[in-house]
């Protein structure tokens, strides 16, 4: 019976890696061969297929339009193969590995994960906390929670929450803020890793833009701690600041808020098998996020009453 592949499977793998990473060396490393061998794979594949797969440019190898069109299928196919092999490992179904950013981990998830553990004690949850965008398509991480617009190539994204944001401050600093214009007279914390601009909020509050002049942090979790320790006013996602506002460590001094296209998304690789452990965690998130928001509203009402 003739092979269904017009070119060897190793060559298909080399094509997918080079198209994704733009160089021969990463493919050589993953396949355990030399860059010259990868180059031979590409050349022979192009000869057998009768078309060019890559444009040779000063910036590296760029996939042609024909290859770009099928690249999602190639990546999804290799992801499915990796999942199939991974499913053979004993105990794999009882370990759930997810990657999250520092703010989501420290301000929301870590305070609630015990509830999931109580519901599903048979599942061990492992957190990989990092600001780096880990390649979920080619790793053994089950899924990630990312902040952004939900448009990441090769990933399926489901919105969790966190689209609304507004300024927060420690209570002593909040007492100095009688109107949005008073922000010109207090430090505004600059979070270089944040995707939350002040300008839309200034517009929503009806005041001219104010240049932030407070302390600068490149870790969003540290920026939260800076706000709690009275170092300045922080622009924060309301889902992430809800607990600190509820227990009085932070205050939202103004009613104005911004509803953005940003948010926290549960992301998984396209084509990846979704095991029961992932479905259970997704269902828990769907219930827990609204419950935590309702709990915050109730606590604020009790405090104001």
N, C-alpha and C positions, 0 to 999 in steps of 0.2 A: 504494500500500500504506500503510495507516495506521501511524503511529509507535507502537512498543511502549511508549513513555513517555507516560503521561497528563499529565505535566507536563514542562517543558523540562529538559534535562540540567543546565544551569547552575543551575536551581532545586534539583534533587536534590543537586548539589554544595554549594550554599549551606546546605541543610538539614543535611547531614552535618557540615559544619564548625561551624555554630552549635550543633548538638546536642553535639558533642564539646567545644567550648570555651566555650559558655555566653554568647556575645555576638555582636553583629553585626559589630563592627570587625575581628576576625580573619578572618572570611569575606570582608569587603570587601577586605582586604589581599591575600588569596590569589587572589581572583577579579579584582582590578584594577578594582573598581567602588566606588561610594559605599555607606556603611551604609544610606542610604535605598533604594538599588536592591536591596540584600539584603532589606530589610524588605518591599519590594514582591514579591520572589520568594516569600517565606514566605506572605504574605497571599494571593497568587493561587494558590499550591499548595494551601493550606487550602481555598480556595473550590472549586477543581476536584475535590479529593478528598472534600470534604464532611465533613471532620473537623478538629479542632484538633491541631496537631503540637507546639505549645509552650504551656507555662504561663508567663504573664508575671508574674514575682515581683520583689520588691525586690532579690533577689540575682542577677537576670538571667533569661534565657530557659531554662526547664527543659523537656526533652523529655517529652511525655506517655507513658503506658504503651505505647500503640500504636507510637510512634516508637522507644522504647527497645527494643522487641522486635525490630525489624528493623535497628537501628543497626549491629550487628556485620556484617550482610550488606552494608549500604551501604559501610562502611569497607573491608571485604575486597574489594568490587568495585572501588573506586577504587584500592586498592593494586595489584590485578591489572592495571588499566589503566596505572598508572605503571610497573609492571615491564615491560609489553609495550612501551611507548615507550622505556624505558631500554635494553631489549635491542637496539634499533636502533643504539645508540652503538657505534662501532668500538672494540675492545679492552676492552669492558666485562667480558667473561668472565675477563680475566687480572688484574683488580684486585679484591682482597677487602678490604673496609673493615669493621672491627668496632670497637665501643665497649666499653671495659672500665674498671673502677675502678682507682685508683692501686695498691692492695695487690695485686690479681691481676696487674696489669701488672708491678710492680716486684719482687714476691716469688716469682712463679711463671712467668708467660708469657715475660718477656724473656730468661730463662735457657734456654728450651727452643724458642723460635720458630725458631732456626737449624736445628733438626732438620726442621721442616716445610719451611723454605726449601730444604733439601738434597733432600728428597723431591720437591718440586714447584717447581723453579726458575722455571717458566713463570708462577707466580702471585705477584704483588706484594701483600704484606700491608701494609695501612695501619691503624695504631692510632689511635683517638680516645680518649685517656685523660681521663676526667672523672668526677666524682661526681654529675653531673647525669643524671637519667633522660631521655635523648634519646628523642624520639618516633620509634620505629622504623617506625611505620605510614606516616608522612608525611615520610620522609627518604630519602637515597640510601645510607644505611648498610645493609650486608647483614645484620648480626645484632649482637647484644650478648651480653655475659656479665655477669650481674647476681647480686648476693647477696640472698637473701631466701627467701620461701616458694614461689616459682614461680607466684604467682597475680597476673599483671598483665593487665588487660583488653586484649583485642585481640592478645595475643601467645601463641604456642606456646612452652612451656618444657620443656627436657630437662635433668635433673639431671646435673651433671658430677661433683661431689663437694663436700667441705668441710663436712659436717654435724657433725663432731666438733670440739669445742674444749676448751682447757685452758690454765692459766697457763704463761707462759714468763718466764725471767729470764736476765740475763747470769751467767756462772759465778761471779764473786765474790759477787754478791748471792744466788745460789742456795745458796751454802754456809751462809748464815744461816738457811735454811729447813729445819729438821729435821722439822717437822710443819705441817699447814695452819694451825694456830692462830698460827704465827709470822708469818703475813701481816699480823697486826695491828701489827707492829713495823717494817714496811718500807713504802716508798711503793708505792701501787697506781696505775698509770698510768690516767688517765681519758680514754678516746677517745670524744668526743661524737658522732662520726659512726658509731660501731660499733653493731651490733645484738646484741652479745654481752653479756648481763647476767651479773654475778657471782653473783647469788642462787642460780640453779640449781646452779652449781658448789659453792657453800658447802654446799648441801643434800647433794650427792653426796659431798662430803668429810666430812660429818657434823659440821660446826661451825656456830655461830651466824653470821649475816651480819656482815660487817666493812665499815664505811663507807670507801670509797676516799679517800685523802688525798694522792695524788701529783700529778705534773704533769698538765696538761690539754691535749689536742690535738684539733683538729677535722679532722685529716687522718690516716687510718689508717696511711698509709705512714710519716709522721713518728712516729707512736706506736710503730711497729716499730723505727725508728732509735733512739728514746728508750730502748726496752728493751735494745737491743744496747749502747748507751752507758752502761748501768748506772744509768739514772734511776729505775727502778722495775720492778715486775712487771706484765706485760701479759697480758690475756686474749686468746687468739689462736686462730684456726682452725688446726687441726693441719696441714692441707694447705698453708697459707701459711707456717707456721713450720718445716716439715720440713727445708728446705735449711739454714736457720740452725742448727737443732739438729744436723743431720748434720755440719756443719763446725765445731761447737763454739762458735759465737758466742752461742747461746742454749741453755738447759737447761730441760727439763720436770721441775721438782723433785718433782712428785707424780704418783701413778698415776691419781688420780681425773680423769675427763673427763666431758663432757656430750655426749650424742648428741641433737641438736636437730632441729627441722623446717626449720631454715635450711640453706642451701647455695648453691653457685655453679651457676647455670643458664645454658645456652645458649638464647637467646631470639630468635625470629624473628616477624615479623608474620604473623598468620593470613591465609591466602589468598595469601600471597606465593609466587611461583615460587622453588623452591630449585635454583639452578644447580649445576653440577658442582663449582665451586670451594668452595661451602659444604659440599657432601657430603664432599669430600675433607678439609676442615678438621675436620668433625665426627668422621669416622672416625679422624683423627689424635688428636684429644682423647680419644676412647674408649680408645685404646691407650696414650696417654702418661700419663694420670692414674693408672691402676693401676701402670704401670711406675715412675713417680716415687715412688709410695708404697712399692713393693717395694724400690726402691733405697734409700730412707730406712731401712727396717727392716734391710736387710742392713748398711748402714754403722753403724747403732747397735750391732748384734750384734758386728761386728768390733771396734768401739771398746771395748765392754764385755768382749770376750774378751781 
